Amino acid sequence: MTGEAKTHYEVIVVGAGVAGIYQIKRLADLGIDATVLEAAPDLGGTWYWNRYPGCRFDSESYTYGFSFSRELLDEWHWKERFSGQPENLRYLNYVADKFDLRRHMQFNCKVETMQFDEARDLWQLKLSDGRGLTCRFVVLAIGLLSAPTMPRVPGIEDFKGRSFHTYYWPHEPVDLRGKKVAVIGTGATGIQVIGEIADKVGQLTVFQRRPNWSAPLNNSAISAEEMADIRARYDEIFAACALTPGSFVHGPDKRGFYEVSREERLKLWDKLYDEPGFGIWLANFREIFMDEAANAELSEYIADRIRGRVNDPKVAEKLIPRDHGFGVQRLPLETRYFEAYNRDNVHLVDLSETPLVRVTETGLRTTARDYEFDIIVYATGFDAITGAYDLIDIEGIGGEKLADKWKHAPSTFLGMMVHGFPNLLMPTGPQSASASTNFPRGIENGVNWCTNLLQYMWDRNLTRADATLEAQQRWTAHVVKMYEIMLMRKAKGWFTGYNSNVPGHEEGTVRYFVYNGGTPKFLGIINGVAAGGYQEIEFGAVARSGVHAAAADLSGSLTQNTSKPSIRKAAQ
């Protein structure tokens, strides 16, 4: 751990995952006195924690990596089209070491509380190790899927065998040979785990509450020759990502769904289904996201593909969702998932027919029977988007708690600021475009916007930035409106804040978590705010020795002036 003696920084970044790494790189390049606080023993974020078998990108690897350094792009060789967790963690460590970023990071540092000091325009942070730190600005880079949830069933602590949430999969190898293994959950993580371990365990029993649509990943190795070609086309690749709604290489078909014949639609779907990645989802017709009939036709096509891959017709039907159409939730991609159910050692338990009652000392009990297991794997997802924020007691102006403010639904300005919580920035916060896009592309957009805002303030010796309530209300209304045209508004998934394992997030409550307008539109809006001089933000400065407290003073010296800040618009 570095920097233990320091108690004040200009900027504190919380989280050393993909977003935190890029954010500290930008701040280090500017010479800003900044540090990263990471609760884990090392960097990597989601790629540090999620070590379960089968964990890998669903974005093409070469579209996931950072784009800020040509030298980095030229040096790194992605070995697979969709890279696995071990390689992804190596990549992030390579980036941190190449740019000497570890010296700015502190590990095993969990932030417990954050309180805004209105008199001094400073954030006061309390850490789990007992330290107290202050800073002018906090950048929360805490991840969208970093608050794992367990099922709400009794007896979890009673089980005498090994058990763990996939997020906390042990770092040492887990011997699955000959073991009776249960996997609870068939979301994106469960689908990856099941496909990977089905042929490595003695017996595998899958406990499914609701099936999810899924399509083939179609992964493959990347040869040295192909990687050389990718390097030569990086500018073209990233430019293509910037033009698509999801920041992937897959852009929507420009034809209208009803402009082509059914035969042509089937031909396109056959092609996309057999190609790598999200093409079947994102290179499809736009109508599949908005038109019930178009979506129903595609859903039936995917259902038939599932039926063609699962030998037992009864099992196949249980794996086909009935409560939502294909692609209206974030699509899991799979490898040998459906074929796993053709194996004699793999069994499917439909919890909609025989619900889970409790965890026992020896396994699991449903309403139908008891099951014995050596290992129980909880692939039960996350308190998505806002869950990680709720784990920190964040207190803004007037003692208002962020958790209380967001209890029923988040409200933000551009997904990156919250009224009443000055100097708190969220490059990938709720209602930003990051959650619904190729994440690192969204990260770079968010970090760049936040860093440019900070530079704007340092150039003008400003010490406070707070989004106006009116601007926040307008943005949230816009986010809500963008849901109205999408079929996802009806889905029970994390895009709508649904999670039956989190009290208050059950069915019937819609939380508007993501921006559905697409990356090009989002970039146009946030860049327009910056170009307009941040009119939607109120700025202020704390007086010090007759001059404004200069946030550009990188010494980190902390004044004790208690005069109230003057809130004003920044000079244009």
Helices and strands as residue ranges (DSSP letters): E 8-14, H 18-29, E 34-37, H 46-49, H 61-64, H 70-75, H 85-98, G 102-104, E 105-106, E 111-117, E 122-127, E 132-140, G 156-158, E 162-165, G 166-168, E 180-184, H 188-197, E 203-208, E 215-216, H 224-232, H 234-243, G 257-259, H 262-274, H 279-282, G 286-289, H 292-309, H 313-318, E 333-334, H 337-340, E 346-350, E 356-359, E 363-366, E 370-372, E 375-378, H 387-390, E 393-395, G 397-399, H 402-405, E 424-425, G 434-436, H 439-459, E 464-467, H 469-484, G 487-490, G 494-496, H 519-531, E 537-541, E 543-544, E 547-548, E 566-568
